[in-house]
C-alpha cells in the first residue's frame, strides 16, 4: 500500500530508526530502501543544519503534539539539496500511546523555485513600474476600477494613489473630447480587439490640459479569461507644442516665400515694362532722330558713317533691352497664356543652344490662377537652365497635363544625369528654388536621375477652382 502512494512515506520507530521507505521516496532521493532502513532519519537524509529542527518536531509528536507540518531540506544521492514539505504524525498502539511515527512528504523544490522566481519577477516589475515617472502605468480590474497606480500616473494626472485606488478610471482621466467614446466603451473595444489607443487632449485633476497617447491592453489568464486591463499614458504635450510651433513656423516661412516670390515677380514685370516702354521707346526715338540727322548731311560721308555706326549701336541696345525685358517677364505669358509661353521657351532653347524638344500639352490652362501659372513657367525655365548648364543633353521632352485636380509638368532630358542625393544635400539653390515654388502652392517636386541615364523633373500642383467654377459645382 505504501508503494502505491505518490508521496514520500517513511515509517520510523520511537528512536527515529527508519522501518519503511516507499518507492516514491526511492525515486525522489535516489536511495534504495535497504540503504536507509535501520538508520535514523537525521543521520541519513537530513543535513546537519536541518537535523535539530526535525528532531524537535519528532519529540513533540512522541509527546502527543501531532500532526506536525514543516518544511525541511534533505540530501539526495547526488548531493543536491531538495526541499520537502513534510507532515509528521503518530500511530497509536492499543494502549493509546505512540507506537510508530510516520512522515509523509512532497518534494516542493521546483514549486518553491518557481514561486521565488515569480516573486523576484514581480518585485522587479514593481520596482520598474514605480521607478517610471515619464509614463502613467496603472492596472484596472474587469469593471475598470483602479487597483494600482505608479508615480508617473500621479505626476501626469495630479491625483495621488490614495485618492484613486478603488475609483473608476473614467472619473480620473477625462478626455477633453470623447468623440462619442466613453471610458466603458474604450474598455469594451480593448477587450474585443485586444488593444485600444487614442491620442488627444486630456484633463488633469487641477483642470489643466495635456496632450497624451493612451493605450489600453486587456489582461487575461491562461484560459483567455479577462482579468482586467493595463493602461499606459504618455504625456507628449511638449512634443505636441513643439510640433505645433514648427508647423506655424513652416506656414510662416511658406507665406513669406510666397510673398517674396510675388514681390519678385511684380518687380520683374514692372522692370520689364519700364525697359520695354520707356527705355525701348527712348532708344527707338533716338534711332529715328539719327536717321533724320543722317538725311540732313548730304555729301558728308564721314559724318554719315559715324551716324551709321551710332545707329547700329542703338539698334543693338534696342535688341538687348528687348531680350532683357523678355527674360524678366515674357509678354507672351501675360498675353497668350501658359501653353504658348512653354512652347516659346522651348523654341528659344533650340535656337540658343541647339537642343531639340518634344512637347505634349493636354488640358486647359485657363483654370490656373496667376500664381500657379507663374510657378509652372518659372520651374520650367529653371529646369531648362539646369539642362543647358549641366546635362549635356541633345533632346528634351516636356509633358504638361492640366485637369480639374492638378497641373502636372514633366521635363525629361537625355543628358548625363547626376547624383540627386549629393545635389539635394546642399549648394543647389536652383533645385531648392523649384521645390519651394511647388511647396508654396501645396504641390510637390520630385527629381529622378542617375549618372548616365538622364534626368526627370516631376511637378504636381493642385488646381484651385476659380470663384465662377466653384459656384457651378453642386452643393453636396
ABEGO torsion letter per residue (X at the ends): XAAABABBBBBBBAAGBBABBBAAAAAAAGBBAAAABGBBAAAAABBAAAAAAAAAAAAAAAAGBOBBBBBBBBBBAAGBBBBBBBBBBBBBBAAGBBABBBBBBBBAAAAAAAAAAAAAAAAAAAAAAAABAABBBBBBBAAGBBABBBAAAAAAAGBBAAAABGBBAAAABBBABAGGBBAAAAAAAAAAAGBBBBBEBBBBAAGBBBBBBBBBBBBBBAAGBBAEBBBBBBBAAAAAAAAAAAAAAAAAAAAAAAAAAAAAAAAAAAAAAAAAAAAAAAAAAAAAAAAAAAAABBGBAAAAAAAAAAAAAAAAAAAAAAAAAAAABBAAAAAAEAAAAAAAAAAAAAAAAGBBBBBBBBEBAAABBAAAAAAAAAAAAAAAAAAAAAAGBABBBBBBBBBAABBBBBBBBABAEBBAAAAAAEGBAAAAAAAAAAAAAGBBBBBBBBBGAEBBBBBBBBBBBBAAAAAABBBX
